[in-house]
């Protein structure tokens, strides 16, 4: 688990955002007209 107060938070945030952005970019390259992203991590 990476807590927002930890040194690794910014690194983890960039990795997760990069993966999401790559998936969205790939969808649009394949002619998607709409993409929905949902972040379901975190406290319940």
C-alpha positions in Angstrom: 0.0 0.0 0.0 1.3 3.5 -0.8 0.1 6.2 1.5 -0.2 9.8 0.3 2.3 10.9 2.9 5.0 8.5 1.8 7.9 9.4 -0.5 6.8 6.8 -3.0 3.3 8.4 -3.5 4.3 10.7 -6.4 6.1 7.9 -8.2 3.1 5.5 -7.8 0.7 8.2 -8.9 2.7 8.8 -12.1 2.9 5.1 -12.9 -0.8 4.6 -12.4 -1.7 7.7 -14.5 0.7 6.6 -17.2 -1.0 3.2 -17.5 -4.4 4.7 -17.6 -3.4 7.3 -20.2 -1.8 4.6 -22.3 -5.0 2.5 -22.2 -7.1 5.6 -23.2 -4.7 6.5 -26.0 -4.9 2.9 -27.3 -8.7 3.0 -27.3 -8.8 6.2 -29.3 -6.2 4.9 -31.7 -8.7 2.0 -32.3 -11.4 4.6 -33.0 -13.2 4.7 -29.7 -15.4 7.7 -29.4 -15.7 7.7 -25.6 -13.7 6.3 -22.7 -14.8 6.1 -19.1 -12.2 5.7 -16.3 -13.1 4.8 -12.8 -10.6 4.8 -9.9 -12.0 2.3 -7.4 -9.0 2.1 -5.1 -9.0 3.5 -1.6 -11.0 3.2 1.5 -14.4 1.5 1.1 
